[in-house]
Amino acid sequence: MKVIFHVDRSDPVVAVSLNAHVGSSREVPGRTGFAHLFEHLFFLDSENLGKGGLDAMSARIGGSGANGSTSRDITDYLQTVPNDALEKMIWAEADKIGFFINTVTEPVLAKEKQVVKNEKVPARSAPARRHFSSRRAWRARATRSGRARCGRW
């Protein structure tokens, strides 16, 4: 585990960001969506906080809610809360990592798999996404490794 602590006293809030090195670049052709599924599963609940417990706790202490995203290299989760709630949020994130697995039952897993599949279909069919995907494929073919480069087109 790597902890980065940066102090900025300009606002009375803190951001807690949990980053997991689980991204789409580690997926193989024909077997995609695991990183996105991982993102969804971590938002569900934990044994100690219960269903919706992290969001309820965040709201109770004045947080602005949670968000998450998945990129090629990382799946991340972000919470913004008042600075006096930092310790509680770090505990909640640790609880989420350590005590979520027993809450992932077959029905929960099946439901989240379907949610991820449903989210992939509209994303693929959007005109802008098709354009971006074709440019990404072109770039990937143009690189030696076959992977798209980060940075400029």
C-alpha positions in Angstrom: 0.0 0.0 0.0 1.3 3.4 -0.9 -0.1 6.5 1.0 0.4 10.0 -0.5 -0.4 12.7 2.0 -0.5 16.3 0.6 -1.5 19.2 2.8 -3.5 22.1 1.3 -5.0 24.4 3.9 -7.0 26.5 1.4 -10.2 24.5 2.0 -11.6 22.7 5.1 -12.1 19.4 3.1 -10.0 16.4 2.3 -10.2 14.0 -0.6 -9.6 10.4 -0.1 -8.7 8.5 -3.3 -8.3 4.8 -3.4 -6.5 3.6 -6.5 -6.3 -0.1 -7.5 -3.9 -1.1 -10.2 -6.7 -2.9 -12.1 -7.4 -1.4 -15.5 -8.4 -2.4 -18.9 -4.8 -2.7 -20.2 -4.6 -6.0 -18.2 -7.5 -7.6 -20.0 -7.2 -9.9 -22.9 -9.2 -9.6 -26.2 -12.6 -11.3 -25.9 -12.5 -11.2 -22.1 -13.1 -7.5 -21.2 -15.0 -5.7 -18.5 -13.3 -7.1 -15.4 -11.8 -3.8 -14.3 -15.2 -2.1 -14.7 -16.9 -5.0 -12.8 -14.3 -4.6 -10.0 -15.2 -0.9 -9.8 -18.9 -1.8 -9.4 -18.3 -4.5 -6.8 -16.4 -2.1 -4.5 -19.3 0.3 -4.5 -21.8 -2.2 -3.1 -21.2 -2.8 0.6 -19.0 -4.4 3.3 -19.7 -6.6 6.2 -19.2 -3.8 8.7 -20.9 -0.9 6.9 -23.7 -2.8 5.3 -25.5 -2.0 2.0 -25.1 1.7 1.2 -23.2 2.2 4.5 -20.3 4.1 3.0 -22.6 6.6 1.2 -24.7 7.0 4.4 -21.6 7.6 6.6 -20.2 10.1 4.1 -23.5 12.0 4.0 -23.8 11.9 7.8 -20.4 13.5 8.2 -20.9 16.1 5.5 -19.2 14.4 2.5 -20.1 15.1 -1.1 -20.6 11.5 -2.1 -18.5 8.9 -3.8 -17.3 8.6 -7.4 -15.2 6.1 -9.2 -13.7 5.4 -12.6 -11.8 2.9 -14.6 -9.0 3.7 -17.0 -6.4 1.6 -18.8 -4.2 1.3 -15.7 -6.2 2.2 -12.7 -9.6 1.8 -11.0 -10.1 4.6 -8.5 -12.6 5.7 -5.9 -12.9 9.3 -4.6 -14.6 10.6 -1.5 -14.5 14.3 -0.4 -15.3 15.0 3.2 -14.7 17.7 5.9 -11.1 17.5 7.1 -12.1 16.3 10.6 -13.5 13.1 9.0 -10.3 11.9 7.3 -9.7 9.1 9.8 -13.2 7.8 9.4 -13.0 7.8 5.6 -9.6 6.0 5.7 -11.2 3.4 8.0 -14.2 3.1 5.7 -12.0 2.6 2.6 -9.9 -0.1 4.5 -13.2 -1.7 5.5 -14.4 -1.7 2.0 -11.2 -3.5 0.8 -11.1 -6.0 3.7 -14.7 -6.9 4.2 -16.6 -6.7 0.9 -15.8 -10.2 -0.5 -18.4 -12.0 1.7 -21.1 -9.7 0.4 -20.5 -10.7 -3.2 -23.0 -13.5 -3.6 -23.9 -15.2 -6.9 -27.1 -13.1 -7.4 -25.1 -9.8 -6.7 -22.3 -10.9 -9.1 -24.9 -11.8 -11.8 -26.6 -8.4 -11.4 -23.4 -6.4 -11.6 -22.2 -8.3 -14.6 -25.4 -7.4 -16.4 -25.1 -3.8 -15.3 -21.5 -3.6 -16.8 -22.7 -5.3 -20.0 -25.5 -2.8 -20.3 -23.1 0.1 -19.8 -20.8 -1.2 -22.5 -23.4 -1.3 -25.2 -24.4 2.4 -25.3 -20.8 3.4 -25.0 -19.9 1.4 -28.0 -22.8 2.6 -30.1 -22.2 6.4 -29.5 -20.9 8.1 -32.6 -18.1 9.9 -30.7 -17.1 6.7 -29.1 -16.9 4.9 -32.5 -14.7 7.7 -33.8 -12.5 7.6 -30.8 -12.2 3.8 -30.9 -11.3 3.9 -34.6 -8.5 6.5 -33.9 -7.3 4.4 -30.9 -7.2 1.3 -33.1 -5.2 3.2 -35.8 -2.8 4.5 -33.1 -2.4 1.1 -31.6 -1.4 -0.4 -35.0 1.0 2.5 -35.5 3.0 1.7 -32.3 5.6 -1.1 -32.0 4.0 -2.6 -28.9 0.5 -2.6 -30.4 -0.8 -0.6 -27.5 -2.0 3.0 -27.8 0.4 5.6 -26.4 -0.5 8.1 -23.7 -0.3 11.7 -24.6 -0.8 13.4 -28.0 -2.5 11.8 -31.0 
